[in-house]
Amino acid sequence: MAITRKRRSGIERRCLSKAAKRMFMGMPRSVLRAVYQAECHFKQKKPL
């Protein structure tokens, strides 16, 4: 299995859980942003 690395946005790097990153890998940025908002709401954290 080859490991491919790419540039990551701040949302991917700091905020999304590892499970969400794995589940939504390759999705558009708008989907990642929506998942991030949902995780922040669940954890009662202020989004970036």
C-alpha positions in Angstrom: 0.0 0.0 0.0 1.5 3.3 -1.1 1.2 6.3 1.2 0.3 9.5 -0.6 0.8 12.8 1.0 -0.9 16.0 0.1 -1.3 19.5 1.6 -3.9 19.7 4.2 -6.1 22.6 5.2 -6.2 24.0 8.8 -9.5 22.3 9.3 -8.1 18.9 8.4 -4.9 19.4 10.4 -6.3 20.7 13.7 -10.0 20.1 14.1 -11.4 17.0 12.5 -11.2 13.7 14.4 -9.2 10.9 12.8 -12.4 8.9 12.3 -14.0 11.7 10.3 -10.8 12.2 8.3 -10.8 8.5 7.3 -14.6 8.4 6.6 -14.7 11.5 4.5 -11.3 11.3 2.7 -11.5 12.6 -0.9 -14.7 14.5 -0.3 -15.0 18.2 -1.3 -14.0 20.9 1.2 -17.6 21.9 1.8 -18.4 18.5 3.1 -15.3 18.6 5.5 -16.4 22.0 6.7 -19.9 20.7 7.4 -18.5 17.7 9.4 -16.2 20.1 11.3 -19.2 22.3 12.2 -21.1 19.3 13.4 -18.2 18.0 15.6 -17.7 21.5 17.1 -21.4 21.6 17.9 -21.3 18.2 19.5 -18.2 19.0 21.5 -19.6 22.4 22.4 -16.4 24.1 21.1 -16.2 27.4 19.2 -15.3 26.8 15.6 -12.3 28.5 14.0 
